[in-house]
């Protein structure tokens, strides 16, 4: 972990890997296409003293951590107000309501992640309680969006798999035979693709409707109002641990360093590139790396006042990995529906295989964009 007056909190053990990406400003993509909502929190604008170039010796822990938490609490309350405005019965802007929900979740994740990483500098009982409630709220609000994106992803994949084959080059007999075989396979797949799409739409639309009802119920509950009240208090007062007020911002470097080391350890333990893409037991390690990368990004924002651009592409790849894993699981679950036609089950099986290959593709992108190659080659 570098000090706040340096450029990055992540230590490259050797040097950047070839093809390492720098990413783009994901906070500017609030209206991103389906499946990209989780990447939108990658480059927020730095706020507070840490963003103004002060060194750790110039600032106290309170002067660095408190403004960040107050800023995120203000974003939370602003997003909540916009959500209420665009969710009114007379309001037809469903798109604006979805954008407000994403912004609400983004602020909730940042507050929760910071409470987790910097718990030692805060009132531990208060931090643990608010973090648990924000995790509950973010999870409830995420489900409807996740089901909608999953349906869109699977239906589009079915159309691509069962669509017309590309014409073969002229004069190439072998290519023509291959194209004919491919056309026959697509024809066989097309028989069940329509029914498979209809089955997926019924299942995921029902799940989305239930999630929407659960979200509305949660937003009207006393539990949510208690969370909103706690965040409103956070916007004006940050409960710090006893003895923290006078400590310098150097005290924040140690927990941020631990978050970084947990990420590097998790990445080093990821399955190798030649592992089996259909081995679903390996998915958990990648999901854990995604969560640790998010915590590291949030710690970077607190300490330096800005996100780490070198890790933006990595985070995007892990988001795509999560989406593909969940889409494959949805296809497999639909294939286990009792008494479905063999052609439908075949189409769902092909769809499952396609999404598992997308899982492997996302892992490959992560390996290519991860800037510290030794973490991926460690034994």
C-alpha positions as CSV (number, residue, x, y, z in Angstrom):
1,X,0.0,0.0,0.0
2,X,1.5,3.3,-1.0
3,X,1.1,6.5,1.1
4,X,-1.7,8.9,0.2
5,X,0.7,11.3,-1.5
6,X,1.7,8.5,-4.0
7,X,0.0,7.4,-7.2
8,X,-1.4,4.0,-6.4
9,X,-2.1,1.7,-3.5
10,X,-1.4,-1.5,-5.3
11,X,2.2,-2.8,-5.4
12,X,3.2,-4.3,-8.8
13,X,5.4,-7.2,-7.8
14,X,7.3,-7.2,-11.1
15,X,5.6,-5.0,-13.8
16,X,2.5,-4.6,-15.8
17,X,1.4,-7.6,-17.7
18,X,1.3,-7.3,-21.5
19,X,-2.0,-5.9,-22.7
20,X,-2.9,-4.6,-19.3
21,X,-6.0,-2.3,-19.6
22,X,-6.5,1.0,-18.1
23,X,-10.3,1.0,-18.3
24,X,-12.7,3.9,-18.7
25,X,-14.8,6.1,-16.5
26,X,-17.5,3.7,-15.5
27,X,-19.4,6.1,-13.3
28,X,-20.3,7.9,-16.5
29,X,-22.3,4.9,-17.6
30,X,-25.2,5.0,-15.3
31,X,-27.4,4.2,-18.4
32,X,-25.2,1.3,-19.5
33,X,-26.6,-1.6,-21.4
34,X,-28.0,-4.6,-19.4
35,X,-25.4,-6.6,-17.6
36,X,-23.1,-3.7,-16.9
37,X,-24.7,-2.1,-13.8
38,X,-22.1,-3.5,-11.5
39,X,-19.2,-1.8,-13.4
40,X,-20.6,1.6,-13.0
41,X,-18.9,2.3,-9.6
42,X,-15.4,2.0,-10.9
43,X,-14.3,5.6,-11.2
44,X,-16.1,8.0,-8.9
45,X,-14.8,11.6,-8.5
46,X,-12.6,12.0,-5.5
47,X,-14.0,14.0,-2.6
48,X,-12.6,15.3,0.7
49,X,-9.1,16.2,1.8
50,X,-7.5,13.1,0.4
51,X,-8.4,14.2,-3.1
52,X,-6.6,17.5,-2.7
53,X,-3.1,16.1,-2.5
54,X,-2.4,16.4,1.2
55,X,0.0,13.9,2.7
56,X,-0.8,11.5,5.5
57,X,1.1,13.6,8.0
58,X,-1.0,16.6,7.2
59,X,-4.4,15.0,7.9
60,X,-6.1,13.1,10.7
61,X,-8.0,9.8,10.2
62,X,-11.2,11.8,10.8
63,X,-10.3,14.3,8.1
64,X,-9.8,11.6,5.5
65,X,-12.5,9.0,6.4
66,X,-15.3,11.1,7.6
67,X,-15.7,13.3,4.5
68,X,-15.7,10.2,2.3
69,X,-18.5,8.5,4.3
70,X,-20.5,11.8,4.5
71,X,-20.2,12.2,0.7
72,X,-21.4,8.7,0.1
73,X,-24.3,9.1,2.6
74,X,-25.3,12.3,0.7
75,X,-25.2,10.4,-2.6
76,X,-27.4,7.7,-1.0
77,X,-30.0,10.2,0.2
78,X,-30.0,12.1,-3.1
79,X,-30.5,8.8,-5.0
80,X,-33.3,7.9,-2.6
81,X,-35.1,11.1,-3.3
82,X,-34.8,10.7,-7.1
83,X,-36.1,7.1,-6.7
84,X,-39.2,8.3,-4.9
85,X,-39.8,11.1,-7.5
86,X,-39.5,8.8,-10.5
87,X,-41.4,5.9,-8.9
88,X,-44.5,8.0,-8.3
89,X,-47.7,6.7,-10.0
90,X,-47.9,9.8,-12.3
91,X,-44.2,9.4,-13.3
92,X,-43.7,7.5,-16.5
93,X,-39.8,7.5,-16.3
94,X,-39.1,3.9,-15.4
95,X,-35.7,4.3,-16.9
96,X,-34.9,7.2,-14.5
97,X,-36.2,5.1,-11.6
98,X,-33.8,2.3,-12.5
99,X,-30.9,4.7,-12.8
100,X,-31.8,6.1,-9.3
101,X,-31.9,2.5,-7.9
102,X,-28.4,1.8,-9.4
103,X,-27.0,5.0,-7.9
104,X,-28.6,4.1,-4.5
105,X,-27.0,0.6,-4.6
106,X,-23.7,2.1,-5.6
107,X,-23.6,4.4,-2.6
108,X,-24.7,1.6,-0.3
109,X,-21.9,-0.6,-1.5
110,X,-19.3,2.1,-1.0
111,X,-20.5,2.8,2.6
112,X,-20.7,-0.9,3.4
113,X,-17.3,-1.7,2.0
114,X,-15.6,1.2,3.8
115,X,-17.2,0.2,7.1
116,X,-15.8,-3.3,6.6
117,X,-12.3,-2.2,5.7
118,X,-11.9,0.6,8.2
119,X,-13.9,-0.9,11.0
120,X,-11.0,-0.4,13.5
121,X,-11.3,3.4,13.0
122,X,-15.0,3.4,13.6
123,X,-17.5,2.5,16.3
124,X,-17.4,-1.3,15.7
125,X,-21.0,-2.0,16.9
126,X,-22.4,0.8,14.8
127,X,-20.3,-0.2,11.8
128,X,-21.3,-3.8,11.9
129,X,-25.0,-3.1,12.3
130,X,-25.1,-0.5,9.5
131,X,-23.0,-2.7,7.1
132,X,-25.3,-5.6,7.6
133,X,-28.4,-3.5,6.9
134,X,-26.9,-1.9,3.8
135,X,-25.9,-5.4,2.4
136,X,-29.5,-6.5,2.9
137,X,-30.8,-3.4,1.1
138,X,-28.3,-3.7,-1.8
139,X,-29.1,-7.4,-2.3
140,X,-32.9,-6.8,-2.3
141,X,-32.6,-4.0,-4.9
142,X,-30.2,-5.9,-7.1
143,X,-32.3,-8.9,-7.8
144,X,-34.9,-7.4,-10.1
145,X,-32.2,-5.8,-12.3
146,X,-30.2,-9.1,-12.3
147,X,-33.2,-11.2,-13.5
148,X,-34.0,-8.7,-16.3
149,X,-30.4,-8.7,-17.5
150,X,-30.2,-12.5,-17.3
151,X,-33.2,-12.9,-19.5
152,X,-31.9,-10.4,-22.0
153,X,-28.6,-12.2,-22.1
154,X,-30.0,-15.7,-22.6
155,X,-32.5,-14.7,-25.2
156,X,-29.9,-12.9,-27.3
157,X,-27.6,-15.9,-26.9
158,X,-30.3,-18.2,-28.1
159,X,-30.9,-16.0,-31.2
160,X,-27.2,-16.1,-32.0
161,X,-26.9,-19.8,-31.6
162,X,-30.0,-20.7,-33.7
163,X,-29.6,-17.9,-36.3
164,X,-28.7,-18.5,-39.9
165,X,-25.2,-19.7,-40.7
166,X,-22.7,-17.5,-42.4
167,X,-22.1,-18.3,-46.1
168,X,-19.0,-20.3,-47.0
169,X,-16.3,-19.1,-49.3
170,X,-16.7,-19.9,-53.0
171,X,-14.9,-22.9,-54.4
172,X,-14.1,-24.4,-51.0
173,X,-15.7,-27.8,-50.9
174,X,-14.6,-28.6,-47.4
175,X,-15.9,-25.3,-46.2
176,X,-19.2,-25.9,-48.0
177,X,-19.5,-29.3,-46.2
178,X,-18.8,-27.7,-42.9
179,X,-21.3,-25.0,-43.6
180,X,-23.9,-27.6,-44.4
181,X,-23.2,-29.5,-41.2
182,X,-23.4,-26.3,-39.3
183,X,-26.7,-25.4,-40.9
184,X,-28.1,-28.8,-40.0
185,X,-27.0,-28.3,-36.4
186,X,-28.6,-24.8,-36.3
187,X,-31.8,-26.2,-37.8
188,X,-32.0,-28.9,-35.0
189,X,-31.3,-26.2,-32.4
190,X,-33.9,-23.9,-33.9
191,X,-36.6,-26.5,-33.3
192,X,-36.3,-26.1,-29.5
193,X,-34.8,-22.6,-29.3
194,X,-38.2,-20.9,-29.5
195,X,-39.7,-23.1,-26.7
196,X,-36.5,-22.7,-24.7
197,X,-36.7,-18.9,-25.0
198,X,-40.4,-19.0,-23.9
199,X,-39.6,-21.2,-20.9
200,X,-36.8,-18.9,-19.8
201,X,-39.0,-15.9,-20.2
202,X,-41.7,-17.4,-18.1
203,X,-39.3,-18.4,-15.4
204,X,-37.2,-15.2,-15.2
205,X,-40.1,-12.9,-15.7
206,X,-41.9,-14.5,-12.7
207,X,-38.7,-14.2,-10.7
208,X,-38.3,-10.6,-11.7
209,X,-41.9,-9.8,-10.8
210,X,-41.4,-11.4,-7.3
211,X,-38.2,-9.5,-6.8
212,X,-39.9,-6.2,-7.8
213,X,-42.6,-6.9,-5.2
214,X,-40.0,-7.7,-2.6
215,X,-38.1,-4.5,-3.4
216,X,-41.3,-2.4,-3.1
217,X,-42.1,-4.1,0.2
218,X,-38.6,-3.6,1.5
219,X,-38.6,0.1,0.6
220,X,-41.9,0.6,2.5
221,X,-40.8,-1.3,5.6
222,X,-39.8,0.0,8.9
223,X,-36.4,-1.7,8.5
224,X,-35.6,0.3,5.4
225,X,-36.7,3.6,7.1
226,X,-34.3,2.7,10.0
227,X,-31.5,2.3,7.5
228,X,-32.4,5.6,5.8
229,X,-32.4,7.3,9.2
230,X,-29.0,5.9,10.0
231,X,-27.5,7.0,6.7
232,X,-29.0,10.5,7.2
233,X,-27.2,10.7,10.6
234,X,-24.0,9.5,8.9
235,X,-24.3,12.4,6.5
236,X,-23.7,14.8,9.4
237,X,-21.9,12.7,12.0
238,X,-19.5,9.8,11.6
239,X,-19.1,7.7,14.8
240,X,-15.4,7.1,15.3
241,X,-13.7,4.7,17.6
242,X,-12.4,6.1,20.9
243,X,-8.9,7.6,20.4
244,X,-9.3,7.9,16.6
245,X,-10.0,11.6,16.4
246,X,-6.4,12.7,17.0
247,X,-4.7,10.0,15.0
248,X,-3.1,10.8,11.6
249,X,-4.3,9.3,8.4
250,X,-1.4,6.9,8.5
251,X,-3.7,4.7,10.6
252,X,-5.8,4.1,7.5
253,X,-3.0,2.7,5.5
254,X,-2.8,-0.6,7.5
255,X,-6.4,-1.7,6.9
256,X,-6.2,-0.6,3.2
257,X,-3.0,-2.6,2.9
258,X,-4.7,-5.7,4.3
259,X,-7.5,-5.3,1.8
260,X,-4.9,-5.2,-1.0
261,X,-3.1,-8.2,0.3
262,X,-6.3,-10.2,0.6
263,X,-7.0,-9.4,-3.1
264,X,-3.5,-10.4,-4.3
265,X,-3.7,-13.7,-2.3
266,X,-7.1,-14.5,-3.8
267,X,-5.9,-13.8,-7.3
268,X,-2.8,-15.9,-6.8
269,X,-5.1,-18.8,-5.8
270,X,-7.3,-18.7,-8.8
271,X,-7.5,-21.8,-11.0
272,X,-5.0,-22.0,-13.8
273,X,-5.8,-21.0,-17.4
274,X,-6.0,-24.6,-18.6
275,X,-8.7,-25.6,-16.0
276,X,-12.0,-27.1,-17.1
277,X,-14.6,-24.4,-17.9
278,X,-17.5,-26.6,-16.9
279,X,-16.1,-27.1,-13.4
280,X,-18.6,-25.0,-11.5
281,X,-16.8,-25.7,-8.2
282,X,-14.2,-23.1,-9.3
283,X,-16.7,-20.3,-9.7
284,X,-16.6,-19.4,-6.0
285,X,-12.9,-18.5,-6.1
286,X,-13.6,-16.0,-8.9
287,X,-16.6,-14.5,-7.1
288,X,-14.5,-14.0,-4.0
289,X,-11.8,-12.3,-6.1
290,X,-14.5,-10.0,-7.5
291,X,-15.7,-9.0,-4.0
292,X,-12.1,-8.4,-2.8
293,X,-11.3,-6.3,-5.8
294,X,-14.3,-4.1,-5.0
295,X,-13.2,-3.7,-1.4
296,X,-9.7,-2.8,-2.6
297,X,-11.1,-0.1,-5.0
298,X,-13.2,1.4,-2.3
299,X,-10.2,1.5,0.1
300,X,-8.2,3.2,-2.7
301,X,-10.9,5.9,-3.0
302,X,-10.7,6.6,0.7
303,X,-7.0,6.8,1.0
304,X,-6.2,8.5,-2.3
305,X,-9.5,10.2,-3.1
306,X,-9.8,8.5,-6.5
307,X,-10.3,5.0,-8.0
308,X,-7.5,2.9,-9.4
309,X,-7.8,3.1,-13.2
310,X,-5.5,0.1,-13.8
311,X,-8.0,-2.2,-12.2
312,X,-11.1,-1.0,-14.1
313,X,-10.8,-3.6,-16.9
314,X,-10.2,-6.4,-14.4
315,X,-13.4,-5.5,-12.5
316,X,-15.4,-5.4,-15.7
317,X,-14.1,-8.9,-16.6
318,X,-15.1,-10.2,-13.2
319,X,-18.6,-8.7,-13.6
320,X,-19.0,-10.4,-17.0
321,X,-17.8,-13.6,-15.4
322,X,-20.5,-13.4,-12.7
323,X,-23.2,-12.6,-15.2
324,X,-22.1,-15.6,-17.4
325,X,-22.0,-18.0,-14.4
326,X,-25.5,-17.0,-13.3
327,X,-26.9,-17.2,-16.9
328,X,-25.5,-20.7,-17.3
329,X,-27.1,-21.7,-13.9
330,X,-30.4,-20.3,-15.1
331,X,-30.2,-22.4,-18.3
332,X,-29.3,-25.5,-16.4
333,X,-32.2,-25.0,-14.0
334,X,-34.7,-24.5,-16.8
335,X,-33.4,-27.7,-18.5
336,X,-34.4,-29.6,-15.3
337,X,-38.0,-28.6,-15.7
338,X,-40.2,-31.7,-15.7
339,X,-41.8,-33.0,-18.9
340,X,-40.2,-30.6,-21.4
341,X,-39.6,-31.7,-25.0
342,X,-36.3,-33.2,-25.9
343,X,-35.7,-30.4,-28.5
344,X,-36.2,-27.8,-25.7
345,X,-33.8,-29.6,-23.4
346,X,-31.2,-29.8,-26.2
347,X,-31.4,-26.1,-26.9
348,X,-31.0,-25.3,-23.2
349,X,-28.1,-27.6,-23.0
350,X,-26.4,-25.9,-25.9
351,X,-27.2,-22.5,-24.2
352,X,-25.6,-23.7,-21.0
353,X,-22.5,-24.8,-22.8
354,X,-22.3,-21.4,-24.6
355,X,-22.5,-19.5,-21.3
356,X,-19.9,-21.7,-19.7
357,X,-17.6,-20.8,-22.6
358,X,-18.4,-17.1,-21.9
359,X,-17.2,-17.8,-18.3
360,X,-13.9,-19.0,-19.6
361,X,-13.7,-16.0,-22.0
362,X,-14.2,-13.6,-19.1
363,X,-11.5,-15.4,-17.1
364,X,-9.1,-15.0,-20.0
365,X,-9.8,-11.3,-20.3
366,X,-9.1,-10.9,-16.5
367,X,-5.8,-12.7,-16.9
368,X,-4.8,-10.4,-19.8
369,X,-5.8,-7.2,-18.0
370,X,-4.6,-8.0,-14.5
371,X,-1.6,-5.6,-14.2
372,X,0.4,-7.7,-11.8
373,X,1.2,-10.9,-13.6
374,X,3.2,-12.6,-10.8
375,X,0.0,-12.9,-8.8
376,X,-1.4,-15.2,-11.6
377,X,1.7,-17.3,-12.0
378,X,2.3,-18.0,-8.3
379,X,2.3,-21.7,-7.4
